Amino acid sequence: MNRAAQLLHAKRMLASSFLAVFFASLTPLHLSPAQDQPAAANASVIGTVRAVDTKSRTIEIVTGVGYATRTLRLQIAEDGTIVVPGAAAAQLTSFVPGTVARIEYRATPSAPTHGVAVKIEALEAGGRGAR
């Protein structure tokens, strides 16, 4: 081996030794199962009620932008808030097919068209929210 080849070999060995020491000094990252999955963030959607099941406390909403539509099937949280403009005590039965509603929900990462609704608000005619 000539002198240039020996220097190149020495540089490579030094670099690989440095990298081995560097990576060995890093603390291992241990994730618990709860940290493996991203936290479900709240999302908001405005759409038309397609169906309501009061027994299983689920609601289906049709929403879309342009020509793209999608159906969301949401489980309603036990402590969820229901708001109907002009109603003293809002009930889930107030939402009939065709009602326009704004819904805040926690999406399920594994199934984006499913989630848990934490707030359901019926909107007035013309898309203005009850405020």
N, CA, C and O atoms as CSV, one atom per row, in Angstrom:
chain,resi,resn,atom,element,x,y,z
A,1,MET,N,N,0.843,-1.171,0.000
A,1,MET,CA,C,0.000,0.000,0.000
A,1,MET,C,C,0.888,1.234,0.000
A,1,MET,O,O,1.855,1.314,0.757
A,2,ASN,N,N,0.559,2.179,-0.840
A,2,ASN,CA,C,1.360,3.402,-0.874
A,2,ASN,C,C,0.932,4.344,0.249
A,2,ASN,O,O,-0.044,4.095,0.957
A,3,ARG,N,N,1.662,5.396,0.388
A,3,ARG,CA,C,1.472,6.354,1.494
A,3,ARG,C,C,0.085,7.010,1.436
A,3,ARG,O,O,-0.548,7.166,2.480
A,4,ALA,N,N,-0.404,7.396,0.260
A,4,ALA,CA,C,-1.713,8.042,0.100
A,4,ALA,C,C,-2.837,7.095,0.521
A,4,ALA,O,O,-3.793,7.513,1.174
A,5,ALA,N,N,-2.722,5.833,0.149
A,5,ALA,CA,C,-3.743,4.857,0.510
A,5,ALA,C,C,-3.764,4.621,2.013
A,5,ALA,O,O,-4.829,4.438,2.602
A,6,GLN,N,N,-2.560,4.625,2.649
A,6,GLN,CA,C,-2.483,4.449,4.100
A,6,GLN,C,C,-3.143,5.624,4.838
A,6,GLN,O,O,-3.852,5.418,5.823
A,7,LEU,N,N,-2.909,6.858,4.359
A,7,LEU,CA,C,-3.521,8.038,4.979
A,7,LEU,C,C,-5.049,8.001,4.830
A,7,LEU,O,O,-5.772,8.309,5.779
A,8,LEU,N,N,-5.537,7.627,3.651
A,8,LEU,CA,C,-6.979,7.545,3.422
A,8,LEU,C,C,-7.602,6.496,4.346
A,8,LEU,O,O,-8.665,6.727,4.921
A,9,HIS,N,N,-6.942,5.347,4.486
A,9,HIS,CA,C,-7.434,4.292,5.373
A,9,HIS,C,C,-7.470,4.776,6.825
A,9,HIS,O,O,-8.429,4.497,7.544
A,10,ALA,N,N,-6.438,5.494,7.258
A,10,ALA,CA,C,-6.366,6.010,8.628
A,10,ALA,C,C,-7.481,7.025,8.882
A,10,ALA,O,O,-8.084,7.027,9.956
A,11,LYS,N,N,-7.759,7.895,7.890
A,11,LYS,CA,C,-8.827,8.888,8.028
A,11,LYS,C,C,-10.184,8.202,8.164
A,11,LYS,O,O,-11.012,8.617,8.974
A,12,ARG,N,N,-10.411,7.166,7.383
A,12,ARG,CA,C,-11.684,6.448,7.440
A,12,ARG,C,C,-11.857,5.756,8.785
A,12,ARG,O,O,-12.949,5.765,9.353
A,13,MET,N,N,-10.801,5.163,9.289
A,13,MET,CA,C,-10.865,4.489,10.589
A,13,MET,C,C,-11.134,5.493,11.711
A,13,MET,O,O,-11.915,5.221,12.623
A,14,LEU,N,N,-10.481,6.656,11.634
A,14,LEU,CA,C,-10.668,7.699,12.641
A,14,LEU,C,C,-12.105,8.213,12.603
A,14,LEU,O,O,-12.727,8.399,13.649
A,15,ALA,N,N,-12.631,8.442,11.406
A,15,ALA,CA,C,-14.003,8.933,11.269
A,15,ALA,C,C,-15.009,7.907,11.792
A,15,ALA,O,O,-15.951,8.268,12.498
A,16,SER,N,N,-14.817,6.649,11.455
A,16,SER,CA,C,-15.757,5.630,11.924
A,16,SER,C,C,-15.667,5.455,13.438
A,16,SER,O,O,-16.680,5.195,14.088
A,17,SER,N,N,-14.472,5.594,14.008
A,17,SER,CA,C,-14.320,5.514,15.467
A,17,SER,C,C,-15.042,6.674,16.134
A,17,SER,O,O,-15.731,6.500,17.139
A,18,PHE,N,N,-14.874,7.863,15.559
A,18,PHE,CA,C,-15.537,9.047,16.108
A,18,PHE,C,C,-17.052,8.861,16.091
A,18,PHE,O,O,-17.720,9.138,17.086
A,19,LEU,N,N,-17.596,8.395,14.972
A,19,LEU,CA,C,-19.045,8.199,14.867
A,19,LEU,C,C,-19.537,7.134,15.838
A,19,LEU,O,O,-20.607,7.281,16.428
A,20,ALA,N,N,-18.769,6.069,16.008
A,20,ALA,CA,C,-19.170,5.017,16.939
A,20,ALA,C,C,-19.234,5.544,18.367
A,20,ALA,O,O,-20.171,5.229,19.102
A,21,VAL,N,N,-18.243,6.346,18.769
A,21,VAL,CA,C,-18.227,6.921,20.117
A,21,VAL,C,C,-19.374,7.908,20.275
A,21,VAL,O,O,-20.039,7.938,21.310
A,22,PHE,N,N,-19.601,8.715,19.244
A,22,PHE,CA,C,-20.661,9.717,19.307
A,22,PHE,C,C,-22.031,9.061,19.484
A,22,PHE,O,O,-22.797,9.459,20.362
A,23,PHE,N,N,-22.344,8.064,18.661
A,23,PHE,CA,C,-23.655,7.421,18.746
A,23,PHE,C,C,-23.804,6.585,20.015
A,23,PHE,O,O,-24.913,6.435,20.530
A,24,ALA,N,N,-22.716,6.050,20.515
A,24,ALA,CA,C,-22.780,5.282,21.754
A,24,ALA,C,C,-23.056,6.189,22.951
A,24,ALA,O,O,-23.610,5.739,23.954
A,25,SER,N,N,-22.673,7.468,22.852
A,25,SER,CA,C,-22.872,8.386,23.975
A,25,SER,C,C,-24.285,8.947,24.035
A,25,SER,O,O,-24.677,9.536,25.043
A,26,LEU,N,N,-25.045,8.773,22.975
A,26,LEU,CA,C,-26.419,9.273,22.977
A,26,LEU,C,C,-27.280,8.438,23.912
A,26,LEU,O,O,-27.137,7.218,23.988
A,27,THR,N,N,-28.176,9.116,24.622
A,27,THR,CA,C,-29.087,8.384,25.499
A,27,THR,C,C,-30.174,7.741,24.648
A,27,THR,O,O,-30.698,8.374,23.731
A,28,PRO,N,N,-30.514,6.504,24.938
A,28,PRO,CA,C,-31.553,5.838,24.150
A,28,PRO,C,C,-32.909,6.484,24.389
A,28,PRO,O,O,-33.196,6.970,25.483
A,29,LEU,N,N,-33.712,6.484,23.382
A,29,LEU,CA,C,-35.045,7.064,23.445
A,29,LEU,C,C,-36.048,5.936,23.648
A,29,LEU,O,O,-36.269,5.120,22.753
A,30,HIS,N,N,-36.643,5.898,24.817
A,30,HIS,CA,C,-37.637,4.869,25.127
A,30,HIS,C,C,-39.002,5.527,25.140
A,30,HIS,O,O,-39.258,6.436,25.929
A,31,LEU,N,N,-39.868,5.068,24.270
A,31,LEU,CA,C,-41.222,5.605,24.194
A,31,LEU,C,C,-42.191,4.628,24.830
A,31,LEU,O,O,-42.134,3.421,24.597
A,32,SER,N,N,-43.071,5.174,25.631
A,32,SER,CA,C,-44.138,4.334,26.160
A,32,SER,C,C,-45.181,4.169,25.064
A,32,SER,O,O,-45.190,4.957,24.119
A,33,PRO,N,N,-46.046,3.191,25.152
A,33,PRO,CA,C,-47.059,3.006,24.113
A,33,PRO,C,C,-47.916,4.242,23.895
A,33,PRO,O,O,-48.349,4.494,22.771
A,34,ALA,N,N,-48.174,5.023,24.947
A,34,ALA,CA,C,-48.981,6.237,24.790
A,34,ALA,C,C,-48.237,7.276,23.970
A,34,ALA,O,O,-48.865,8.085,23.287
A,35,GLN,N,N,-46.907,7.270,24.024
A,35,GLN,CA,C,-46.132,8.238,23.267
A,35,GLN,C,C,-45.907,7.792,21.833
A,35,GLN,O,O,-45.529,8.605,20.989
A,36,ASP,N,N,-46.130,6.525,21.542
A,36,ASP,CA,C,-45.929,6.030,20.189
A,36,ASP,C,C,-46.929,6.642,19.218
A,36,ASP,O,O,-46.597,6.902,18.062
A,37,GLN,N,N,-48.142,6.870,19.682
A,37,GLN,CA,C,-49.173,7.420,18.821
A,37,GLN,C,C,-49.316,8.906,19.093
A,37,GLN,O,O,-49.270,9.334,20.246
A,38,PRO,N,N,-49.491,9.700,18.036
A,38,PRO,CA,C,-49.676,11.128,18.262
A,38,PRO,C,C,-50.987,11.403,19.003
A,38,PRO,O,O,-51.975,10.684,18.849
A,39,ALA,N,N,-50.964,12.450,19.799
A,39,ALA,CA,C,-52.171,12.820,20.543
A,39,ALA,C,C,-53.234,13.305,19.562
A,39,ALA,O,O,-52.936,13.999,18.591
A,40,ALA,N,N,-54.460,12.931,19.834
A,40,ALA,CA,C,-55.554,13.339,18.969
A,40,ALA,C,C,-55.880,14.801,19.236
A,40,ALA,O,O,-56.243,15.171,20.352
A,41,ALA,N,N,-55.751,15.611,18.225
A,41,ALA,CA,C,-56.036,17.026,18.354
A,41,ALA,C,C,-57.505,17.276,17.997
A,41,ALA,O,O,-58.097,16.538,17.210
A,42,ASN,N,N,-58.078,18.321,18.583
A,42,ASN,CA,C,-59.457,18.659,18.264
A,42,ASN,C,C,-59.524,19.270,16.872
A,42,ASN,O,O,-58.656,20.046,16.474
A,43,ALA,N,N,-60.551,18.912,16.155
A,43,ALA,CA,C,-60.805,19.453,14.829
A,43,ALA,C,C,-62.223,20.012,14.826
A,43,ALA,O,O,-63.029,19.683,15.696
A,44,SER,N,N,-62.518,20.843,13.861
A,44,SER,CA,C,-63.841,21.433,13.743
A,44,SER,C,C,-64.323,21.271,12.312
A,44,SER,O,O,-63.543,21.397,11.368
A,45,VAL,N,N,-65.613,20.992,12.154
A,45,VAL,CA,C,-66.185,20.805,10.832
A,45,VAL,C,C,-67.597,21.377,10.813
A,45,VAL,O,O,-68.316,21.318,11.811
A,46,ILE,N,N,-67.983,21.927,9.676
A,46,ILE,CA,C,-69.362,22.374,9.466
A,46,ILE,C,C,-69.927,21.488,8.366
A,46,ILE,O,O,-69.317,21.324,7.310
A,47,GLY,N,N,-71.095,20.922,8.626
A,47,GLY,CA,C,-71.701,20.036,7.645
A,47,GLY,C,C,-73.178,19.846,7.887
A,47,GLY,O,O,-73.769,20.472,8.767
A,48,THR,N,N,-73.762,18.976,7.096
A,48,THR,CA,C,-75.189,18.680,7.176
A,48,THR,C,C,-75.383,17.343,7.859
A,48,THR,O,O,-74.718,16.361,7.529
A,49,VAL,N,N,-76.305,17.312,8.817
A,49,VAL,CA,C,-76.592,16.067,9.533
A,49,VAL,C,C,-77.237,15.088,8.562
A,49,VAL,O,O,-78.218,15.412,7.893
A,50,ARG,N,N,-76.675,13.895,8.495
A,50,ARG,CA,C,-77.216,12.842,7.650
A,50,ARG,C,C,-78.080,11.895,8.467
A,50,ARG,O,O,-79.155,11.487,8.028
A,51,ALA,N,N,-77.599,11.544,9.674
A,51,ALA,CA,C,-78.350,10.623,10.531
A,51,ALA,C,C,-77.929,10.834,11.976
A,51,ALA,O,O,-76.795,11.225,12.253
A,52,VAL,N,N,-78.850,10.572,12.894
A,52,VAL,CA,C,-78.583,10.633,14.330
A,52,VAL,C,C,-79.135,9.364,14.951
A,52,VAL,O,O,-80.274,8.980,14.688
A,53,ASP,N,N,-78.323,8.714,15.777
A,53,ASP,CA,C,-78.772,7.536,16.512
A,53,ASP,C,C,-78.681,7.886,17.994
A,53,ASP,O,O,-77.590,7.951,18.561
A,54,THR,N,N,-79.841,8.111,18.616
A,54,THR,CA,C,-79.844,8.536,20.014
A,54,THR,C,C,-79.491,7.393,20.964
A,54,THR,O,O,-78.991,7.641,22.061
A,55,LYS,N,N,-79.740,6.154,20.563
A,55,LYS,CA,C,-79.407,5.014,21.429
A,55,LYS,C,C,-77.894,4.843,21.556
A,55,LYS,O,O,-77.371,4.717,22.663
A,56,SER,N,N,-77.196,4.840,20.420
A,56,SER,CA,C,-75.745,4.651,20.467
A,56,SER,C,C,-74.987,5.975,20.555
A,56,SER,O,O,-73.756,5.990,20.597
A,57,ARG,N,N,-75.729,7.087,20.581
A,57,ARG,CA,C,-75.152,8.444,20.668
A,57,ARG,C,C,-74.123,8.685,19.568
A,57,ARG,O,O,-72.984,9.068,19.839
A,58,THR,N,N,-74.542,8.455,18.316
A,58,THR,CA,C,-73.687,8.738,17.171
A,58,THR,C,C,-74.397,9.693,16.227
A,58,THR,O,O,-75.625,9.773,16.202
A,59,ILE,N,N,-73.602,10.412,15.454
A,59,ILE,CA,C,-74.126,11.345,14.473
A,59,ILE,C,C,-73.280,11.221,13.213
A,59,ILE,O,O,-72.060,11.077,13.284
A,60,GLU,N,N,-73.943,11.279,12.055
A,60,GLU,CA,C,-73.245,11.263,10.776
A,60,GLU,C,C,-73.398,12.633,10.139
A,60,GLU,O,O,-74.501,13.174,10.056
A,61,ILE,N,N,-72.286,13.184,9.693
A,61,ILE,CA,C,-72.251,14.513,9.083
A,61,ILE,C,C,-71.687,14.387,7.676
A,61,ILE,O,O,-70.685,13.703,7.465
A,62,VAL,N,N,-72.324,15.040,6.715
A,62,VAL,CA,C,-71.796,15.124,5.354
A,62,VAL,C,C,-71.194,16.508,5.202
A,62,VAL,O,O,-71.856,17.515,5.451
A,63,THR,N,N,-69.941,16.550,4.794
A,63,THR,CA,C,-69.243,17.821,4.626
A,63,THR,C,C,-68.433,17.771,3.342
A,63,THR,O,O,-68.207,16.695,2.789
A,64,GLY,N,N,-68.006,18.903,2.875
A,64,GLY,CA,C,-67.201,18.898,1.659
A,64,GLY,C,C,-66.779,20.287,1.242
A,64,GLY,O,O,-67.282,21.298,1.732
A,65,VAL,N,N,-65.831,20.301,0.312
A,65,VAL,CA,C,-65.346,21.532,-0.298
A,65,VAL,C,C,-65.324,21.291,-1.801
A,65,VAL,O,O,-64.726,20.325,-2.274
A,66,GLY,N,N,-65.975,22.170,-2.543
A,66,GLY,CA,C,-66.019,21.980,-3.995
A,66,GLY,C,C,-66.808,20.729,-4.329
A,66,GLY,O,O,-67.927,20.539,-3.852
A,67,TYR,N,N,-66.210,19.870,-5.161
A,67,TYR,CA,C,-66.873,18.632,-5.568
A,67,TYR,C,C,-66.546,17.454,-4.654
A,67,TYR,O,O,-67.098,16.367,-4.825
A,68,ALA,N,N,-65.663,17.656,-3.698
A,68,ALA,CA,C,-65.268,16.566,-2.803
A,68,ALA,C,C,-66.146,16.572,-1.556
A,68,ALA,O,O,-66.275,17.596,-0.885
A,69,THR,N,N,-66.744,15.432,-1.253
A,69,THR,CA,C,-67.553,15.307,-0.041
A,69,THR,C,C,-67.047,14.119,0.769
A,69,THR,O,O,-66.404,13.212,0.240
A,70,ARG,N,N,-67.350,14.146,2.049
A,70,ARG,CA,C,-67.019,13.021,2.908
A,70,ARG,C,C,-68.058,12.932,4.011
A,70,ARG,O,O,-68.713,13.917,4.351
A,71,THR,N,N,-68.195,11.742,4.561
A,71,THR,CA,C,-69.114,11.499,5.662
A,71,THR,C,C,-68.306,11.174,6.905
A,71,THR,O,O,-67.440,10.300,6.889
A,72,LEU,N,N,-68.601,11.886,7.976
A,72,LEU,CA,C,-67.969,11.632,9.265
A,72,LEU,C,C,-68.978,10.946,10.172
A,72,LEU,O,O,-70.118,11.396,10.284
A,73,ARG,N,N,-68.571,9.867,10.815
A,73,ARG,CA,C,-69.414,9.216,11.815
A,73,ARG,C,C,-68.743,9.458,13.164
A,73,ARG,O,O,-67.630,8.994,13.408
A,74,LEU,N,N,-69.432,10.186,14.029
A,74,LEU,CA,C,-68.850,10.600,15.302
A,74,LEU,C,C,-69.651,10.065,16.474
A,74,LEU,O,O,-70.881,10.107,16.480
A,75,GLN,N,N,-68.939,9.566,17.456
A,75,GLN,CA,C,-69.530,9.165,18.730
A,75,GLN,C,C,-69.633,10.439,19.570
A,75,GLN,O,O,-68.683,11.221,19.604
A,76,ILE,N,N,-70.733,10.663,20.233
A,76,ILE,CA,C,-70.918,11.881,21.028
A,76,ILE,C,C,-70.463,11.605,22.448
A,76,ILE,O,O,-70.943,10.671,23.090
A,77,ALA,N,N,-69.541,12.413,22.938
A,77,ALA,CA,C,-68.998,12.241,24.287
A,77,ALA,C,C,-70.103,12.421,25.320
A,77,ALA,O,O,-71.017,13.223,25.129
A,78,GLU,N,N,-70.016,11.674,26.409
A,78,GLU,CA,C,-71.008,11.772,27.488
A,78,GLU,C,C,-71.064,13.182,28.062
A,78,GLU,O,O,-72.136,13.665,28.426
A,79,ASP,N,N,-69.913,13.841,28.144
A,79,ASP,CA,C,-69.868,15.200,28.678
A,79,ASP,C,C,-69.846,16.247,27.560
A,79,ASP,O,O,-69.471,17.397,27.787
A,80,GLY,N,N,-70.250,15.842,26.353
A,80,GLY,CA,C,-70.256,16.750,25.211
A,80,GLY,C,C,-71.306,17.848,25.359
A,80,GLY,O,O,-72.324,17.673,26.029
A,81,THR,N,N,-71.036,18.972,24.722
A,81,THR,CA,C,-71.934,20.124,24.770
A,81,THR,C,C,-72.808,20.138,23.520
A,81,THR,O,O,-72.312,19.969,22.407
A,82,ILE,N,N,-74.118,20.343,23.711
A,82,ILE,CA,C,-75.062,20.452,22.599
A,82,ILE,C,C,-75.699,21.831,22.668
A,82,ILE,O,O,-76.260,22.218,23.693
A,83,VAL,N,N,-75.604,22.576,21.554
A,83,VAL,CA,C,-76.125,23.943,21.509
A,83,VAL,C,C,-77.103,24.058,20.345
A,83,VAL,O,O,-76.771,23.733,19.205
A,84,VAL,N,N,-78.310,24.523,20.646
A,84,VAL,CA,C,-79.324,24.799,19.625
A,84,VAL,C,C,-79.815,26.214,19.858
A,84,VAL,O,O,-80.308,26.511,20.946
A,85,PRO,N,N,-79.697,27.115,18.858
A,85,PRO,CA,C,-80.130,28.496,19.060
A,85,PRO,C,C,-81.621,28.580,19.375
A,85,PRO,O,O,-82.450,27.958,18.710
A,86,GLY,N,N,-81.937,29.355,20.391
A,86,GLY,CA,C,-83.325,29.573,20.775
A,86,GLY,C,C,-83.925,28.475,21.625
A,86,GLY,O,O,-85.083,28.578,22.032
A,87,ALA,N,N,-83.169,27.426,21.905
A,87,ALA,CA,C,-83.692,26.339,22.736
A,87,ALA,C,C,-83.105,26.444,24.134
A,87,ALA,O,O,-81.896,26.609,24.299
A,88,ALA,N,N,-83.967,26.346,25.140
A,88,ALA,CA,C,-83.497,26.440,26.524
A,88,ALA,C,C,-82.663,25.212,26.885
A,88,ALA,O,O,-81.569,25.344,27.433
A,89,ALA,N,N,-83.171,24.035,26.583
A,89,ALA,CA,C,-82.452,22.792,26.876
A,89,ALA,C,C,-82.268,22.033,25.569
A,89,ALA,O,O,-83.201,21.401,25.074
A,90,ALA,N,N,-81.065,22.096,25.012
A,90,ALA,CA,C,-80.793,21.441,23.740
A,90,ALA,C,C,-80.675,19.937,23.938
A,90,ALA,O,O,-80.051,19.473,24.893
A,91,GLN,N,N,-81.265,19.199,23.048
A,91,GLN,CA,C,-81.240,17.734,23.082
A,91,GLN,C,C,-80.654,17.216,21.775
A,91,GLN,O,O,-80.644,17.923,20.767
A,92,LEU,N,N,-80.176,16.003,21.797
A,92,LEU,CA,C,-79.665,15.369,20.587
A,92,LEU,C,C,-80.784,15.164,19.565
A,92,LEU,O,O,-80.539,15.140,18.359
A,93,THR,N,N,-82.003,15.017,20.056
A,93,THR,CA,C,-83.149,14.827,19.151
A,93,THR,C,C,-83.461,16.087,18.349
A,93,THR,O,O,-84.243,16.029,17.401
A,94,SER,N,N,-82.861,17.237,18.714
A,94,SER,CA,C,-83.059,18.476,17.967
A,94,SER,C,C,-82.366,18.418,16.609
A,94,SER,O,O,-82.694,19.192,15.709
A,95,PHE,N,N,-81.416,17.510,16.459
A,95,PHE,CA,C,-80.665,17.393,15.216
A,95,PHE,C,C,-81.311,16.326,14.339
A,95,PHE,O,O,-81.192,15.127,14.591
A,96,VAL,N,N,-81.991,16.794,13.313
A,96,VAL,CA,C,-82.656,15.906,12.370
A,96,VAL,C,C,-81.883,15.964,11.050
A,96,VAL,O,O,-81.125,16.909,10.831
A,97,PRO,N,N,-82.057,14.980,10.169
A,97,PRO,CA,C,-81.372,15.052,8.883
A,97,PRO,C,C,-81.679,16.365,8.165
A,97,PRO,O,O,-82.832,16.786,8.073
A,98,GLY,N,N,-80.629,16.998,7.662
A,98,GLY,CA,C,-80.756,18.286,6.989
A,98,GLY,C,C,-80.320,19.464,7.839
A,98,GLY,O,O,-80.133,20.562,7.315
A,99,THR,N,N,-80.154,19.261,9.148
A,99,THR,CA,C,-79.697,20.336,10.029
A,99,THR,C,C,-78.234,20.643,9.737
A,99,THR,O,O,-77.408,19.734,9.650
A,100,VAL,N,N,-77.916,21.926,9.588
A,100,VAL,CA,C,-76.530,22.337,9.405
A,100,VAL,C,C,-75.929,22.534,10.794
A,100,VAL,O,O,-76.507,23.220,11.637
A,101,ALA,N,N,-74.769,21.930,11.024
A,101,ALA,CA,C,-74.177,21.955,12.362
A,101,ALA,C,C,-72.671,22.177,12.291
A,101,ALA,O,O,-72.006,21.807,11.323
A,102,ARG,N,N,-72.165,22.790,13.345
A,102,ARG,CA,C,-70.718,22.919,13.547
A,102,ARG,C,C,-70.361,21.942,14.664
A,102,ARG,O,O,-70.979,21.951,15.728
A,103,ILE,N,N,-69.363,21.102,14.415
A,103,ILE,CA,C,-68.995,20.077,15.388
A,103,ILE,C,C,-67.502,20.145,15.672
A,103,ILE,O,O,-66.679,20.170,14.757
A,104,GLU,N,N,-67.172,20.174,16.950
A,104,GLU,CA,C,-65.784,20.043,17.375
A,104,GLU,C,C,-65.613,18.598,17.826
A,104,GLU,O,O,-66.424,18.075,18.590
A,105,TYR,N,N,-64.544,17.957,17.342
A,105,TYR,CA,C,-64.359,16.546,17.659
A,105,TYR,C,C,-62.878,16.194,17.756
A,105,TYR,O,O,-62.010,16.917,17.266
A,106,ARG,N,N,-62.620,15.066,18.400
A,106,ARG,CA,C,-61.276,14.495,18.464
A,106,ARG,C,C,-61.231,13.387,17.430
A,106,ARG,O,O,-61.954,12.395,17.527
A,107,ALA,N,N,-60.373,13.568,16.439
A,107,ALA,CA,C,-60.265,12.574,15.371
A,107,ALA,C,C,-59.504,11.352,15.858
A,107,ALA,O,O,-58.649,11.441,16.740
A,108,THR,N,N,-59.827,10.225,15.274
A,108,THR,CA,C,-59.112,8.995,15.552
A,108,THR,C,C,-57.999,8.871,14.517
A,108,THR,O,O,-58.289,8.850,13.321
A,109,PRO,N,N,-56.710,8.785,14.942
A,109,PRO,CA,C,-55.623,8.729,13.961
A,109,PRO,C,C,-55.724,7.552,13.001
A,109,PRO,O,O,-55.361,7.681,11.831
A,110,SER,N,N,-56.203,6.423,13.465
A,110,SER,CA,C,-56.282,5.244,12.603
A,110,SER,C,C,-57.471,5.297,11.644
A,110,SER,O,O,-57.443,4.654,10.594
A,111,ALA,N,N,-58.510,6.050,11.987
A,111,ALA,CA,C,-59.698,6.156,11.138
A,111,ALA,C,C,-60.122,7.620,11.071
A,111,ALA,O,O,-60.869,8.080,11.935
A,112,PRO,N,N,-59.658,8.364,10.059
A,112,PRO,CA,C,-59.938,9.798,10.010
A,112,PRO,C,C,-61.403,10.172,9.846
A,112,PRO,O,O,-61.766,11.321,10.097
A,113,THR,N,N,-62.256,9.242,9.433
A,113,THR,CA,C,-63.680,9.560,9.294
A,113,THR,C,C,-64.471,9.186,10.538
A,113,THR,O,O,-65.702,9.182,10.506
A,114,HIS,N,N,-63.783,8.870,11.637
A,114,HIS,CA,C,-64.426,8.548,12.909
A,114,HIS,C,C,-63.797,9.412,13.991
A,114,HIS,O,O,-62.671,9.886,13.843
A,115,GLY,N,N,-64.522,9.612,15.064
A,115,GLY,CA,C,-63.989,10.392,16.166
A,115,GLY,C,C,-65.014,10.527,17.274
A,115,GLY,O,O,-66.046,9.857,17.279
A,116,VAL,N,N,-64.703,11.415,18.220
A,116,VAL,CA,C,-65.581,11.666,19.356
A,116,VAL,C,C,-65.946,13.149,19.356
A,116,VAL,O,O,-65.071,14.007,19.475
A,117,ALA,N,N,-67.228,13.446,19.224
A,117,ALA,CA,C,-67.707,14.826,19.216
A,117,ALA,C,C,-67.747,15.367,20.636
A,117,ALA,O,O,-68.326,14.746,21.527
A,118,VAL,N,N,-67.121,16.544,20.848
A,118,VAL,CA,C,-67.128,17.156,22.168
A,118,VAL,C,C,-68.074,18.356,22.225
A,118,VAL,O,O,-68.485,18.767,23.310
A,119,LYS,N,N,-68.424,18.925,21.056
A,119,LYS,CA,C,-69.380,20.035,21.015
A,119,LYS,C,C,-70.121,19.986,19.686
A,119,LYS,O,O,-69.510,19.878,18.622
A,120,ILE,N,N,-71.455,20.066,19.765
A,120,ILE,CA,C,-72.300,20.106,18.574
A,120,ILE,C,C,-73.149,21.360,18.666
A,120,ILE,O,O,-73.821,21.601,19.669
A,121,GLU,N,N,-73.108,22.155,17.607
A,121,GLU,CA,C,-73.855,23.413,17.600
A,121,GLU,C,C,-74.656,23.521,16.310
A,121,GLU,O,O,-74.095,23.467,15.215
A,122,ALA,N,N,-75.969,23.673,16.442
A,122,ALA,CA,C,-76.821,23.890,15.279
A,122,ALA,C,C,-76.615,25.321,14.803
A,122,ALA,O,O,-76.511,26.243,15.611
A,123,LEU,N,N,-76.557,25.501,13.477
A,123,LEU,CA,C,-76.371,26.835,12.913
A,123,LEU,C,C,-77.690,27.378,12.392
A,123,LEU,O,O,-78.563,26.620,11.969
A,124,GLU,N,N,-77.823,28.671,12.426
A,124,GLU,CA,C,-79.016,29.330,11.900
A,124,GLU,C,C,-79.017,29.255,10.389
A,124,GLU,O,O,-78.006,28.904,9.781
A,125,ALA,N,N,-80.146,29.582,9.777
A,125,ALA,CA,C,-80.249,29.616,8.331
A,125,ALA,C,C,-79.243,30.599,7.761
A,125,ALA,O,O,-79.004,31.655,8.348
A,126,GLY,N,N,-78.662,30.269,6.645
A,126,GLY,CA,C,-77.687,31.143,6.006
A,126,GLY,C,C,-76.270,30.884,6.513
A,126,GLY,O,O,-75.341,31.583,6.108
A,127,GLY,N,N,-76.083,29.888,7.397
A,127,GLY,CA,C,-74.754,29.512,7.836
A,127,GLY,C,C,-74.186,30.370,8.942
A,127,GLY,O,O,-73.005,30.245,9.267
A,128,ARG,N,N,-75.006,31.258,9.542
A,128,ARG,CA,C,-74.495,32.092,10.653
A,128,ARG,C,C,-74.661,31.321,11.942
A,128,ARG,O,O,-75.725,30.763,12.208
A,129,GLY,N,N,-73.615,31.289,12.741
A,129,GLY,CA,C,-73.681,30.576,14.010
A,129,GLY,C,C,-74.466,31.346,15.048
A,129,GLY,O,O,-74.547,32.573,14.987
A,130,ALA,N,N,-75.027,30.660,15.968
A,130,ALA,CA,C,-75.755,31.290,17.073
A,130,ALA,C,C,-74.733,31.795,18.077
A,130,ALA,O,O,-74.001,31.012,18.682
A,131,ARG,N,N,-74.692,33.082,18.244
A,131,ARG,CA,C,-73.714,33.683,19.169
A,131,ARG,C,C,-74.397,34.610,20.126
A,131,ARG,O,O,-73.742,35.209,20.979
